[in-house]
Structures are given as C-alpha cells and as structure tokens.
Amino acid sequence: MNARALALLAATGASAIYGANHTIAKGLMPDVIGPYGFILLRVSGAGLLFWLLSFLFPHEKIDRKDLWRIIACAFFGMVLNMNMFFQGLELSTPINSSVVITLAPVLLLILSAVFLKEKITLLKTLGIGLGLGGALLLILFGAKSQPNAPNIPLGNFLFIINAASYSVYLIMVKPLVAKYSSITLMKLFFLFAILMNLPIGWEQFSEVAWASLGFSEVWKLCFVVIGTTVLTYLFNIYALKQLSPSTIGAFIYLQPVLASVFAILAGVDAMTPLRFGAAALIFIGVFLSTRKPKTAL
C-alpha cells in the first residue's frame, strides 16, 4: 500500500473514531461521569500521553510572543470546544451532534472572511444560509426531548458553539503549525487545557466512583481519551504528510454517516424525516460554501 493510500486510511480512521465517539461518550453521561468531569479526564489523559511522546522528539523553544496564541488555542480548541460538545451531547442525541458539527466548515468560512479577509462569493453566501437553516431546523422544530436527551434544542445550540469555537481554533493555530511540530503544540495545548478545565470539571471528576467502575465503563473512558483524543490527532498528523488540509477537512462529512450508522446499530438513536431534511440542507450548504471557484482557461 502506497503512502497516499495509508494517509487516506488514517484520515478515514480518525473520522470513524469521531463517529463512534458520539454514541460511546453519550452512554457514559451523566450516570458514570458528568460532561465537565469527562473533559477534565480527557485532557489530563491526553496531556500525559502527549508529554510522554514529546520525550521521543527534539525539544523546541517557544517564542514568548507566541504564548498568548498558544493559550488562546488551548481555550478554543480544548476547553470551550470540548465542554460545549460534551454538555450538548448530554442534552441532545448522537445523530444531532454529528449533523450539527458539519457546520464547522461554514463557520470557518465566515470567520476567515472576517479575520483573514477571504472573499465570500454569492454561492458561498447561499451555502452559508442553507447550512444555518438546517441547523435552525433541528433546534427550533426538532423533538424537544426524548429518553436520555432532556433538552435537545439547547444541546443543539451548544453544538453550534462547539463548531464555532473549533473554527476559531483552526484560524488561530494556523501560524503555529508552520512554526512548531505537532507534538510540541499538542503537549502545550493540553497542559494549558488541564489548568483551565481543572476548576470547571474537578467537582464532577471527583464524584466518579472510580473503584466501582466495570469493564464496560473503563474501556469506553479509555476509548475517549486514547482513541478520540490521542489517536485522532496522530492519524491526522500522519495524513497531513501526504494530503492537503482541505482534503483532510473534507473527511468531517463522513462523521454524520458513520455516527448515524453506529448510533442506529447500537439502538440509542434513530433517523427521522426532520433530521434527514436538516442534514440534507447542511450538507448542501457546506458543499456550496466550500466549493472552489473555477479558474478561467
């Protein structure tokens, strides 16, 4: 198998892990661990693993002027982003979460226009409108609650904050990626994420009855820490060696399909006509808003 095929396989693997995470993480909250405590566990475990990995790589000195950007990246990428996603997942459903997060490329486009002065065409504007319309359809007209999903509209709204926060993170991290290695950035991001998440998640983290957890709960917790956090970053780092960032970004569209299949097979969620229509609007909107204009011959 050639290097490009392996890179595509790595990117697909990362999307598959993210897709399964919607259901696996949902099954742990709130009975086993609260969402904020879950985030503290996730960043602490991933931070420890990234720091251990960093000893295998050359040490890099960080410019003092980049410190504020590193802290901001940690906040938007590993604090606000993760907390809004897990809190939303506790209130909403796995399929809703996987659909709404596909708004990230659309939100990224809007933020890029504001902060990076990228041009937004009429086609992209139409795409943005359709994507936001699909998200609003889920929030305003979807089911208000169902078993294990007590406040679906609020949960879906938190998913939008999650997607917006991740988009800000992608814009802010861009100059750092060109300057430092991924391992160096990850160990620093997660270090600051631990410090910021500690006061938020410590109460829920400390309430977990760790000694009485069964095998089912333990492997699911390990999956989120090792799989969803560490392996996905490493898979995407490997994929970036052969593929462009835009190509890897397109793999986010696999997540709703994989997440829906996993949730339906696990019997924890179901596809409805409203969700199907909202998903179609979001997918069409993302497709239009991320299309590259044809160059003149």
FENBELPE-V664630 format. One line per field, one symbol per residue. phi: phi as a letter, one per 30 degrees, with the letter a starting at -180 (. if undefined). burial: # if it has 24 or more other ideal C-beta (glycine too) atoms within 12 Angstrom, else .. Layout:
# FENBELPE-V664630
phi: ???
burial: ???
This chain:
# FENBELPE-V664630
phi: .ddddddddddddddddddddedddedcccddadedddddddddddedddddddddbddcdcdeddddddddddddcbbdedddddddddccbededddddddeddddddddddcciddcddddddddddddddddddddcdedaaeibdbdededdddddeddddddeddddeddddcbddddddddeddddddddeddcddddddddedcddddddddddddddddcddddddddddddccdedddddddddddddddddddddicabdceddddddddddddddddcddddddd
burial: ......##.#####################.################.###..#...........#..############################################.......#...#..#########.###..##....##.#######################..##..###############.###.##..##..#........#..#####################..#....#############.###...##.#..##..#############.......
